[in-house]
Amino acid sequence: EDKRAAMLLAYDADFFLSSANAMTEDGIIVNIDGNSNRVSAIAQGPKKVLFIVGMNKICNDSDSAMKRARNVAAPINAQRFGLSTPCSKTGACMDCKSPDTICCQFLITRFSRHKDRIHVILVNDDLGF
C-alpha cells in the first residue's frame, strides 16, 4: 500500500523526471510499463515532464523505436526486476502474456496539448538501456 501511495504522489508533482525506452528522430517517444505508474504520469498529472534521453535510444522511426523498447529495454528491465518472463531468459521479446510481463501498457507520445508541459534533453552519450 505504501508503494501505491508513493506512485500516486507523482500525479500531483510539479516535475516528473523520466527517461524513455526509445525515441524517434522526429521526436516520438515510446515507453512500455508494467504497473502503469510511469506511463500514466507521463500522459497526465504532473505539471511538467522532463525526459533525459541518451543517443543510444534514438531510432529512425516508430517501428524501430517500438522494436527497441520491446527487445532492448523490456528484457533488461525484466532481468533487473527478477521477473520470470521469456525475454528475461532469452534477451528478446517473445510477445508473452506471462503474469510477470512488464509489457502491459505502451505509450506513444507524439505531442502535448499543454504547451511546454513535456521537455526532452538529449545527451550526446549512451544513457541507460
VMD Tcl script that builds the backbone (N, CA, C; Angstrom):
set m [mol new atoms 387]
animate dup $m
set s [atomselect $m all]
$s set {name element resname resid chain x y z} {
  {N N GLU 1 A 0.823 -1.196 0.000}
  {CA C GLU 1 A 0.000 0.000 0.000}
  {C C GLU 1 A 0.867 1.259 0.000}
  {N N ASP 2 A 2.019 1.224 0.688}
  {CA C ASP 2 A 2.925 2.376 0.696}
  {C C ASP 2 A 3.471 2.644 -0.699}
  {N N LYS 3 A 3.759 1.573 -1.445}
  {CA C LYS 3 A 4.275 1.721 -2.804}
  {C C LYS 3 A 3.229 2.401 -3.690}
  {N N ARG 4 A 1.986 1.974 -3.574}
  {CA C ARG 4 A 0.908 2.581 -4.359}
  {C C ARG 4 A 0.746 4.058 -3.996}
  {N N ALA 5 A 0.798 4.374 -2.726}
  {CA C ALA 5 A 0.668 5.767 -2.285}
  {C C ALA 5 A 1.791 6.619 -2.866}
  {N N ALA 6 A 2.999 6.083 -2.868}
  {CA C ALA 6 A 4.138 6.812 -3.438}
  {C C ALA 6 A 3.945 7.032 -4.936}
  {N N MET 7 A 3.442 6.010 -5.636}
  {CA C MET 7 A 3.192 6.152 -7.073}
  {C C MET 7 A 2.153 7.238 -7.339}
  {N N LEU 8 A 1.122 7.291 -6.516}
  {CA C LEU 8 A 0.057 8.277 -6.712}
  {C C LEU 8 A 0.522 9.705 -6.450}
  {N N LEU 9 A 1.527 9.874 -5.604}
  {CA C LEU 9 A 2.062 11.213 -5.340}
  {C C LEU 9 A 2.627 11.857 -6.603}
  {N N ALA 10 A 3.108 11.048 -7.534}
  {CA C ALA 10 A 3.697 11.573 -8.769}
  {C C ALA 10 A 2.696 12.389 -9.579}
  {N N TYR 11 A 1.419 12.056 -9.483}
  {CA C TYR 11 A 0.411 12.764 -10.280}
  {C C TYR 11 A 0.275 14.226 -9.908}
  {N N ASP 12 A 0.604 14.569 -8.686}
  {CA C ASP 12 A 0.465 15.945 -8.237}
  {C C ASP 12 A 1.806 16.678 -8.186}
  {N N ALA 13 A 2.831 16.069 -8.747}
  {CA C ALA 13 A 4.172 16.660 -8.703}
  {C C ALA 13 A 4.281 17.860 -9.641}
  {N N ASP 14 A 5.174 18.765 -9.300}
  {CA C ASP 14 A 5.475 19.873 -10.205}
  {C C ASP 14 A 6.259 19.371 -11.407}
  {N N PHE 15 A 7.214 18.461 -11.161}
  {CA C PHE 15 A 8.045 17.898 -12.224}
  {C C PHE 15 A 8.050 16.383 -12.116}
  {N N PHE 16 A 8.024 15.730 -13.262}
  {CA C PHE 16 A 8.175 14.278 -13.325}
  {C C PHE 16 A 9.377 14.011 -14.215}
  {N N LEU 17 A 10.402 13.405 -13.661}
  {CA C LEU 17 A 11.644 13.122 -14.375}
  {C C LEU 17 A 11.640 11.674 -14.830}
  {N N SER 18 A 11.956 11.455 -16.098}
  {CA C SER 18 A 11.946 10.101 -16.643}
  {C C SER 18 A 12.932 10.025 -17.793}
  {N N SER 19 A 13.186 8.813 -18.206}
  {CA C SER 19 A 13.843 8.610 -19.484}
  {C C SER 19 A 12.798 7.990 -20.391}
  {N N ALA 20 A 13.215 7.566 -21.549}
  {CA C ALA 20 A 12.316 6.913 -22.498}
  {C C ALA 20 A 12.912 5.566 -22.847}
  {N N ASN 21 A 12.058 4.628 -23.216}
  {CA C ASN 21 A 12.571 3.355 -23.717}
  {C C ASN 21 A 13.145 3.539 -25.114}
  {N N ALA 22 A 12.562 4.466 -25.865}
  {CA C ALA 22 A 13.051 4.774 -27.211}
  {C C ALA 22 A 12.445 6.101 -27.657}
  {N N MET 23 A 13.098 6.712 -28.650}
  {CA C MET 23 A 12.601 7.970 -29.208}
  {C C MET 23 A 12.987 8.028 -30.678}
  {N N THR 24 A 12.075 8.496 -31.506}
  {CA C THR 24 A 12.372 8.584 -32.935}
  {C C THR 24 A 13.136 9.871 -33.240}
  {N N GLU 25 A 13.745 9.892 -34.407}
  {CA C GLU 25 A 14.491 11.082 -34.832}
  {C C GLU 25 A 13.604 12.314 -34.904}
  {N N ASP 26 A 12.302 12.114 -35.155}
  {CA C ASP 26 A 11.398 13.261 -35.236}
  {C C ASP 26 A 10.630 13.516 -33.933}
  {N N GLY 27 A 11.068 12.884 -32.826}
  {CA C GLY 27 A 10.574 13.258 -31.513}
  {C C GLY 27 A 9.456 12.433 -30.907}
  {N N ILE 28 A 9.053 11.350 -31.539}
  {CA C ILE 28 A 8.032 10.484 -30.947}
  {C C ILE 28 A 8.688 9.652 -29.848}
  {N N ILE 29 A 8.078 9.644 -28.674}
  {CA C ILE 29 A 8.643 8.964 -27.506}
  {C C ILE 29 A 7.852 7.688 -27.237}
  {N N VAL 30 A 8.573 6.574 -27.054}
  {CA C VAL 30 A 7.950 5.269 -26.822}
  {C C VAL 30 A 8.330 4.770 -25.429}
  {N N ASN 31 A 7.314 4.389 -24.664}
  {CA C ASN 31 A 7.532 3.826 -23.332}
  {C C ASN 31 A 6.641 2.614 -23.113}
  {N N ILE 32 A 7.181 1.629 -22.414}
  {CA C ILE 32 A 6.456 0.421 -22.031}
  {C C ILE 32 A 6.496 0.341 -20.508}
  {N N ASP 33 A 5.383 -0.082 -19.921}
  {CA C ASP 33 A 5.301 -0.104 -18.465}
  {C C ASP 33 A 4.487 -1.299 -17.994}
  {N N GLY 34 A 4.848 -1.815 -16.851}
  {CA C GLY 34 A 4.122 -2.934 -16.265}
  {C C GLY 34 A 3.076 -2.486 -15.265}
  {N N ASN 35 A 3.428 -1.552 -14.391}
  {CA C ASN 35 A 2.488 -1.070 -13.377}
  {C C ASN 35 A 1.690 0.141 -13.831}
  {N N SER 36 A 2.103 0.755 -14.895}
  {CA C SER 36 A 1.454 1.936 -15.488}
  {C C SER 36 A 1.741 3.235 -14.767}
  {N N ASN 37 A 2.451 3.198 -13.653}
  {CA C ASN 37 A 2.695 4.437 -12.921}
  {C C ASN 37 A 3.497 5.439 -13.744}
  {N N ARG 38 A 4.485 4.971 -14.486}
  {CA C ARG 38 A 5.317 5.885 -15.270}
  {C C ARG 38 A 4.549 6.411 -16.478}
  {N N VAL 39 A 3.948 5.518 -17.259}
  {CA C VAL 39 A 3.269 5.976 -18.476}
  {C C VAL 39 A 2.039 6.822 -18.150}
  {N N SER 40 A 1.355 6.514 -17.061}
  {CA C SER 40 A 0.181 7.320 -16.717}
  {C C SER 40 A 0.595 8.712 -16.245}
  {N N ALA 41 A 1.700 8.811 -15.516}
  {CA C ALA 41 A 2.179 10.128 -15.086}
  {C C ALA 41 A 2.680 10.947 -16.274}
  {N N ILE 42 A 3.279 10.268 -17.250}
  {CA C ILE 42 A 3.714 10.973 -18.458}
  {C C ILE 42 A 2.495 11.506 -19.210}
  {N N ALA 43 A 1.465 10.689 -19.311}
  {CA C ALA 43 A 0.278 11.061 -20.080}
  {C C ALA 43 A -0.511 12.196 -19.431}
  {N N GLN 44 A -0.606 12.184 -18.103}
  {CA C GLN 44 A -1.338 13.257 -17.415}
  {C C GLN 44 A -0.932 13.304 -15.955}
  {N N GLY 45 A -1.137 14.433 -15.352}
  {CA C GLY 45 A -0.848 14.542 -13.923}
  {C C GLY 45 A 0.137 15.644 -13.613}
  {N N PRO 46 A 1.435 15.321 -13.564}
  {CA C PRO 46 A 2.427 16.328 -13.189}
  {C C PRO 46 A 2.378 17.554 -14.110}
  {N N LYS 47 A 2.717 18.698 -13.541}
  {CA C LYS 47 A 2.679 19.936 -14.325}
  {C C LYS 47 A 3.680 19.917 -15.475}
  {N N LYS 48 A 4.854 19.351 -15.234}
  {CA C LYS 48 A 5.911 19.280 -16.251}
  {C C LYS 48 A 6.479 17.870 -16.277}
  {N N VAL 49 A 6.850 17.420 -17.463}
  {CA C VAL 49 A 7.526 16.133 -17.635}
  {C C VAL 49 A 8.852 16.412 -18.320}
  {N N LEU 50 A 9.924 15.913 -17.742}
  {CA C LEU 50 A 11.255 16.101 -18.306}
  {C C LEU 50 A 11.853 14.737 -18.615}
  {N N PHE 51 A 12.158 14.523 -19.887}
  {CA C PHE 51 A 12.833 13.304 -20.320}
  {C C PHE 51 A 14.318 13.598 -20.492}
  {N N ILE 52 A 15.161 12.732 -19.966}
  {CA C ILE 52 A 16.596 12.759 -20.229}
  {C C ILE 52 A 16.854 11.534 -21.107}
  {N N VAL 53 A 17.293 11.755 -22.342}
  {CA C VAL 53 A 17.402 10.663 -23.312}
  {C C VAL 53 A 18.800 10.620 -23.907}
  {N N GLY 54 A 19.441 9.470 -23.801}
  {CA C GLY 54 A 20.745 9.263 -24.414}
  {C C GLY 54 A 20.607 8.928 -25.890}
  {N N MET 55 A 21.659 9.161 -26.635}
  {CA C MET 55 A 21.627 8.936 -28.082}
  {C C MET 55 A 21.435 7.463 -28.442}
  {N N ASN 56 A 21.741 6.557 -27.518}
  {CA C ASN 56 A 21.534 5.133 -27.776}
  {C C ASN 56 A 20.053 4.780 -27.909}
  {N N LYS 57 A 19.169 5.669 -27.513}
  {CA C LYS 57 A 17.733 5.390 -27.574}
  {C C LYS 57 A 17.052 6.010 -28.791}
  {N N ILE 58 A 17.821 6.701 -29.617}
  {CA C ILE 58 A 17.253 7.349 -30.796}
  {C C ILE 58 A 17.142 6.335 -31.935}
  {N N CYS 59 A 15.954 6.274 -32.524}
  {CA C CYS 59 A 15.654 5.317 -33.596}
  {C C CYS 59 A 15.141 6.072 -34.821}
  {N N ASN 60 A 15.243 5.427 -35.970}
  {CA C ASN 60 A 14.824 6.061 -37.223}
  {C C ASN 60 A 13.337 6.392 -37.263}
  {N N ASP 61 A 12.498 5.457 -36.809}
  {CA C ASP 61 A 11.051 5.625 -36.954}
  {C C ASP 61 A 10.317 4.921 -35.815}
  {N N SER 62 A 8.998 5.028 -35.829}
  {CA C SER 62 A 8.181 4.449 -34.753}
  {C C SER 62 A 8.323 2.937 -34.651}
  {N N ASP 63 A 8.387 2.257 -35.799}
  {CA C ASP 63 A 8.536 0.795 -35.771}
  {C C ASP 63 A 9.842 0.380 -35.104}
  {N N SER 64 A 10.942 1.039 -35.475}
  {CA C SER 64 A 12.227 0.673 -34.870}
  {C C SER 64 A 12.278 1.096 -33.398}
  {N N ALA 65 A 11.583 2.160 -33.037}
  {CA C ALA 65 A 11.520 2.574 -31.629}
  {C C ALA 65 A 10.755 1.540 -30.802}
  {N N MET 66 A 9.654 1.040 -31.339}
  {CA C MET 66 A 8.889 0.011 -30.629}
  {C C MET 66 A 9.714 -1.269 -30.502}
  {N N LYS 67 A 10.427 -1.635 -31.564}
  {CA C LYS 67 A 11.285 -2.829 -31.504}
  {C C LYS 67 A 12.371 -2.652 -30.447}
  {N N ARG 68 A 12.956 -1.472 -30.381}
  {CA C ARG 68 A 13.989 -1.216 -29.377}
  {C C ARG 68 A 13.406 -1.328 -27.965}
  {N N ALA 69 A 12.260 -0.713 -27.754}
  {CA C ALA 69 A 11.631 -0.766 -26.433}
  {C C ALA 69 A 11.333 -2.204 -26.018}
  {N N ARG 70 A 10.843 -3.003 -26.955}
  {CA C ARG 70 A 10.453 -4.378 -26.627}
  {C C ARG 70 A 11.637 -5.337 -26.556}
  {N N ASN 71 A 12.676 -5.108 -27.356}
  {CA C ASN 71 A 13.771 -6.076 -27.466}
  {C C ASN 71 A 15.065 -5.657 -26.781}
  {N N VAL 72 A 15.139 -4.421 -26.326}
  {CA C VAL 72 A 16.319 -3.965 -25.581}
  {C C VAL 72 A 15.903 -3.602 -24.154}
  {N N ALA 73 A 15.061 -2.591 -24.030}
  {CA C ALA 73 A 14.704 -2.093 -22.696}
  {C C ALA 73 A 13.895 -3.096 -21.879}
  {N N ALA 74 A 12.868 -3.683 -22.471}
  {CA C ALA 74 A 11.995 -4.591 -21.706}
  {C C ALA 74 A 12.735 -5.816 -21.169}
  {N N PRO 75 A 13.531 -6.526 -21.990}
  {CA C PRO 75 A 14.246 -7.683 -21.430}
  {C C PRO 75 A 15.211 -7.306 -20.296}
  {N N ILE 76 A 15.904 -6.183 -20.453}
  {CA C ILE 76 A 16.835 -5.762 -19.401}
  {C C ILE 76 A 16.067 -5.408 -18.125}
  {N N ASN 77 A 14.949 -4.711 -18.268}
  {CA C ASN 77 A 14.141 -4.384 -17.086}
  {C C ASN 77 A 13.567 -5.635 -16.435}
  {N N ALA 78 A 13.132 -6.592 -17.240}
  {CA C ALA 78 A 12.606 -7.849 -16.688}
  {C C ALA 78 A 13.695 -8.574 -15.891}
  {N N GLN 79 A 14.920 -8.572 -16.415}
  {CA C GLN 79 A 16.042 -9.185 -15.691}
  {C C GLN 79 A 16.342 -8.407 -14.412}
  {N N ARG 80 A 16.358 -7.096 -14.528}
  {CA C ARG 80 A 16.669 -6.223 -13.389}
  {C C ARG 80 A 15.675 -6.410 -12.242}
  {N N PHE 81 A 14.405 -6.623 -12.580}
  {CA C PHE 81 A 13.367 -6.817 -11.565}
  {C C PHE 81 A 13.220 -8.277 -11.143}
  {N N GLY 82 A 14.041 -9.166 -11.722}
  {CA C GLY 82 A 13.992 -10.582 -11.357}
  {C C GLY 82 A 12.703 -11.272 -11.765}
  {N N LEU 83 A 12.148 -10.867 -12.895}
  {CA C LEU 83 A 10.875 -11.427 -13.349}
  {C C LEU 83 A 11.081 -12.702 -14.153}
  {N N SER 84 A 10.114 -13.566 -14.079}
  {CA C SER 84 A 10.175 -14.837 -14.797}
  {C C SER 84 A 9.408 -14.706 -16.114}
  {N N THR 85 A 10.045 -14.068 -17.085}
  {CA C THR 85 A 9.448 -13.895 -18.412}
  {C C THR 85 A 10.366 -14.518 -19.447}
  {N N PRO 86 A 9.824 -14.888 -20.602}
  {CA C PRO 86 A 10.695 -15.419 -21.654}
  {C C PRO 86 A 11.811 -14.440 -22.037}
  {N N CYS 87 A 11.495 -13.145 -22.098}
  {CA C CYS 87 A 12.515 -12.176 -22.514}
  {C C CYS 87 A 13.639 -12.044 -21.496}
  {N N SER 88 A 13.342 -12.271 -20.214}
  {CA C SER 88 A 14.409 -12.182 -19.210}
  {C C SER 88 A 15.402 -13.322 -19.371}
  {N N LYS 89 A 14.954 -14.411 -19.986}
  {CA C LYS 89 A 15.837 -15.557 -20.220}
  {C C LYS 89 A 16.530 -15.488 -21.581}
  {N N THR 90 A 15.797 -15.023 -22.623}
  {CA C THR 90 A 16.347 -15.030 -23.986}
  {C C THR 90 A 16.962 -13.697 -24.389}
  {N N GLY 91 A 16.550 -12.606 -23.733}
  {CA C GLY 91 A 17.033 -11.288 -24.109}
  {C C GLY 91 A 16.276 -10.678 -25.273}
  {N N ALA 92 A 15.197 -11.333 -25.706}
  {CA C ALA 92 A 14.400 -10.812 -26.818}
  {C C ALA 92 A 12.916 -10.975 -26.497}
  {N N CYS 93 A 12.121 -10.075 -27.001}
  {CA C CYS 93 A 10.682 -10.125 -26.783}
  {C C CYS 93 A 10.090 -11.363 -27.441}
  {N N MET 94 A 9.272 -12.077 -26.694}
  {CA C MET 94 A 8.564 -13.245 -27.211}
  {C C MET 94 A 7.063 -12.959 -27.269}
  {N N ASP 95 A 6.690 -11.696 -27.131}
  {CA C ASP 95 A 5.293 -11.272 -27.160}
  {C C ASP 95 A 4.458 -12.082 -26.170}
  {N N CYS 96 A 5.002 -12.262 -24.977}
  {CA C CYS 96 A 4.368 -13.134 -23.979}
  {C C CYS 96 A 3.200 -12.449 -23.280}
  {N N LYS 97 A 2.411 -13.259 -22.678}
  {CA C LYS 97 A 1.337 -12.792 -21.797}
  {C C LYS 97 A 1.566 -13.374 -20.399}
  {N N SER 98 A 2.823 -13.515 -20.041}
  {CA C SER 98 A 3.211 -14.047 -18.738}
  {C C SER 98 A 2.639 -13.173 -17.619}
  {N N PRO 99 A 2.276 -13.764 -16.492}
  {CA C PRO 99 A 1.822 -12.947 -15.354}
  {C C PRO 99 A 2.878 -11.925 -14.910}
  {N N ASP 100 A 4.140 -12.185 -15.210}
  {CA C ASP 100 A 5.228 -11.277 -14.838}
  {C C ASP 100 A 5.555 -10.242 -15.913}
  {N N THR 101 A 4.870 -10.276 -17.043}
  {CA C THR 101 A 5.248 -9.379 -18.142}
  {C C THR 101 A 5.273 -7.916 -17.694}
  {N N ILE 102 A 6.237 -7.179 -18.205}
  {CA C ILE 102 A 6.253 -5.736 -17.957}
  {C C ILE 102 A 5.724 -4.978 -19.172}
  {N N CYS 103 A 5.369 -5.699 -20.198}
  {CA C CYS 103 A 4.827 -5.084 -21.418}
  {C C CYS 103 A 3.303 -5.034 -21.337}
  {N N CYS 104 A 2.810 -4.331 -20.342}
  {CA C CYS 104 A 1.359 -4.235 -20.128}
  {C C CYS 104 A 0.764 -3.016 -20.833}
  {N N GLN 105 A 1.417 -1.876 -20.698}
  {CA C GLN 105 A 0.943 -0.652 -21.327}
  {C C GLN 105 A 2.038 -0.078 -22.211}
  {N N PHE 106 A 1.620 0.387 -23.376}
  {CA C PHE 106 A 2.515 1.022 -24.332}
  {C C PHE 106 A 2.031 2.458 -24.499}
  {N N LEU 107 A 2.935 3.413 -24.337}
  {CA C LEU 107 A 2.571 4.819 -24.502}
  {C C LEU 107 A 3.413 5.417 -25.620}
  {N N ILE 108 A 2.733 5.935 -26.624}
  {CA C ILE 108 A 3.379 6.644 -27.725}
  {C C ILE 108 A 3.054 8.125 -27.525}
  {N N THR 109 A 4.068 8.915 -27.251}
  {CA C THR 109 A 3.870 10.348 -27.037}
  {C C THR 109 A 4.387 11.076 -28.263}
  {N N ARG 110 A 3.479 11.698 -29.001}
  {CA C ARG 110 A 3.874 12.399 -30.215}
  {C C ARG 110 A 3.677 13.902 -30.128}
  {N N PHE 111 A 2.911 14.343 -29.107}
  {CA C PHE 111 A 2.599 15.762 -28.981}
  {C C PHE 111 A 1.973 15.987 -27.609}
  {N N SER 112 A 2.117 17.169 -27.088}
  {CA C SER 112 A 1.423 17.523 -25.853}
  {C C SER 112 A 0.490 18.690 -26.133}
  {N N ARG 113 A -0.748 18.501 -25.822}
  {CA C ARG 113 A -1.736 19.568 -25.998}
  {C C ARG 113 A -1.427 20.755 -25.085}
  {N N HIS 114 A -0.787 20.474 -23.965}
  {CA C HIS 114 A -0.493 21.511 -22.977}
  {C C HIS 114 A 0.899 22.084 -23.246}
  {N N LYS 115 A 0.913 23.297 -23.743}
  {CA C LYS 115 A 2.153 23.958 -24.155}
  {C C LYS 115 A 3.210 23.911 -23.052}
  {N N ASP 116 A 4.396 23.521 -23.448}
  {CA C ASP 116 A 5.576 23.486 -22.576}
  {C C ASP 116 A 5.473 22.497 -21.410}
  {N N ARG 117 A 4.568 21.540 -21.475}
  {CA C ARG 117 A 4.476 20.549 -20.397}
  {C C ARG 117 A 5.570 19.505 -20.507}
  {N N ILE 118 A 5.873 19.064 -21.727}
  {CA C ILE 118 A 6.859 17.999 -21.924}
  {C C ILE 118 A 8.122 18.585 -22.540}
  {N N HIS 119 A 9.251 18.257 -21.921}
  {CA C HIS 119 A 10.555 18.701 -22.408}
  {C C HIS 119 A 11.467 17.490 -22.535}
  {N N VAL 120 A 12.364 17.555 -23.507}
  {CA C VAL 120 A 13.332 16.476 -23.721}
  {C C VAL 120 A 14.724 17.076 -23.729}
  {N N ILE 121 A 15.610 16.483 -22.955}
  {CA C ILE 121 A 17.026 16.835 -23.009}
  {C C ILE 121 A 17.744 15.646 -23.624}
  {N N LEU 122 A 18.342 15.873 -24.789}
  {CA C LEU 122 A 19.138 14.836 -25.450}
  {C C LEU 122 A 20.571 14.949 -24.966}
  {N N VAL 123 A 21.132 13.830 -24.571}
  {CA C VAL 123 A 22.502 13.787 -24.079}
  {C C VAL 123 A 23.334 13.018 -25.093}
  {N N ASN 124 A 24.414 13.620 -25.541}
  {CA C ASN 124 A 25.269 13.007 -26.561}
  {C C ASN 124 A 26.147 11.921 -25.935}
  {N N ASP 125 A 25.482 10.901 -25.423}
  {CA C ASP 125 A 26.155 9.778 -24.772}
  {C C ASP 125 A 25.143 8.648 -24.670}
  {N N ASP 126 A 25.615 7.464 -24.354}
  {CA C ASP 126 A 24.713 6.345 -24.105}
  {C C ASP 126 A 24.272 6.406 -22.646}
  {N N LEU 127 A 22.967 6.504 -22.437}
  {CA C LEU 127 A 22.406 6.549 -21.087}
  {C C LEU 127 A 21.393 5.424 -20.930}
  {N N GLY 128 A 21.543 4.654 -19.908}
  {CA C GLY 128 A 20.579 3.591 -19.649}
  {C C GLY 128 A 20.581 2.536 -20.733}
  {N N PHE 129 A 19.432 1.922 -20.904}
  {CA C PHE 129 A 19.323 0.820 -21.863}
  {C C PHE 129 A 18.016 0.888 -22.590}
}
mol reanalyze $m
mol bondsrecalc $m
mol representation Tube
mol addrep $m
